[in-house]
Amino acid sequence: SELGDQNLCTASAYEVLSSIYGNKKSYDECIKYELRALDIRLRLVPDNHPSVANSYNNLGYWYNILGRYQQALEYNKKSLICRMSVLGDKHYEVANSYTNIGYDYMCLENYDKAIESYETALEIMLGIEEVGDSSASGLYLMMADVYEKKGDYEKQIDSMSKGLAIKKKLDGENSESVADILYDMGSVYWEHKQFDMALHFFLEELEVGKLLYGEDSLDVAVRYNNLGLNYRSISQYERAIEMLTMSLKIKVNSHAENQTEIATTYDNIGLTYADMKNYIEASENILKSLEIRLSLFGRVHKDTLILYEHLGYVYSAMQE
């Protein structure tokens, strides 16, 4: 208050307050103080001053969090204009503004504009040696999200592949970031019924998971379980049994606290055997699942009752 609203230090203080309120998720207060900071700066420094650009950028960020994408877009465009006038059109911060604008357009469902903005950001980033690859990988994955929303499956996969290649180069082929992309690519192929390609990526992600977490980790058990369900859904029952049994072995040997997961895996194995018309193995596994769930939940519980249904189906099929 001693400095008054004609001092840049006051603007900086308002910006600090804005950040504090933002961290507390009091976004209306956050925006109020950032607007005060911006007002002071616009009166005291040129319209394209870096501090003005930062205020515009911050306001774009906070409005994005609030889901007010049109307002976010307007401020991000103003930040871009400021930055370009001072920094030129090949600067890292200019690329960041284009990235923010691309995100706003995506949220506003203007997908062509989103792609255009991301491609501009990508072109700039690739021209900056210090940050090119690390920023490009993220932009390729953001573009993949837009292509997914557009329903352009081939370009989605192409963008993900480019992002994956860069991540392997930067983080190593056995990194967590690479595993995440492998799984996502498998999921995209699965959704489009390209099961062989999907399984290729899921299996590659499994191998990365073994190296990251250890072959006998529960994280790997989850991957085996998911693969088992994938194989079962496309009637590759023997592979399904193989994967589900691996998952069960890890869970049992690790003395997993979550016994419900063990019960579920026994049930999945039993149902897969039922699909194969091996009803003896099916009933044995479902009974093991039932024994666990009875001890955990008792007889009158939805997770127990569904196993009685599964047993009923198996016993009925055996009689036939």
Summary of the structure (lengths in Angstrom):
residues: 320
radius of gyration: 27.2
end to end distance: 87.4
largest distance: 90.6
contacts: 1053
relative contact order: 0.04
helix: 82%
strand: 0%
